[in-house]
Amino acid sequence: MQAAVVQMLVEDSRDDNLATATRLVRDAAAAGAHIVVLPEVVDYMGPDEGVADIKSSIPGPVSDQFADLAGELGIWLLAGSIHEAIDDDHRTYNTSLLFSPEGVEIARYRKIHLYDVQIPGQVNALESASTAGGAEIVTADIAGHTAGLAICYDVRFPELFRALADEGAELVFLPAAFTLFTGKDHWEVLIRARAIENQCYMLASGQQGRDKQGRTTYGRSMIVDPWGTVLAVAPDGEGFAMATLDFDRLAKIRRELPSLANRRLNRPELIGV
């Protein structure tokens, strides 16, 4: 099964962002991808006051466009994440949608971990002021294989990925918008660690570039196998990275290095034996 992770810079025009995403998904599908992953908040990255104008219900115009695209191309499409409107709330959910080759929504994940960091004189980031956190762990079946869903900052919380592994996840989608500052030191390390710990494929699609607000995202969208090997990585700029997901290899790794099966802390009856 061929998978592609798309890389692009998202700006403050929803129409332009969706046009770019659509073009890159088409390019990846034309290159043979059966699964395509888009970056986090693929619909909009701009001033907070602009979110009110672009947020969308699900189903709605944005989700419908991605559903139609998946159905037209006959691919599995992880539509990055979008700003999902919440009734009677100024905040939105940061929501990932997974569409089948028939254009049907088969999974919806709302980002659980929100980036709230306040360091006087240095950082004042309060994602929870504009985004409501999700509360559900989400997996879906893709052609007989279990996929888990996560978003960006989630990658720093290994318990979420272990919960996905407990649900049978063999691959995990990670749309992201990692900053250059943290990405250069942590992005690849965290993705490879989550792949090794849970013996799964990691499909990480990131934004890349410097936007109008002066924010620089790291990129390096990549696909990592269950051994922790980086199979493909995108260079700077728009494009995609593609690799083959070999589930026979995954099964072999889990069989020959049975770390998931050898766990003890999840089985109280074995602790102390």
Summary of the structure (lengths in Angstrom):
residues: 273
radius of gyration: 18.0
end to end distance: 41.7
largest distance: 59.9
contacts: 923
relative contact order: 0.16
helix: 32%
strand: 32%
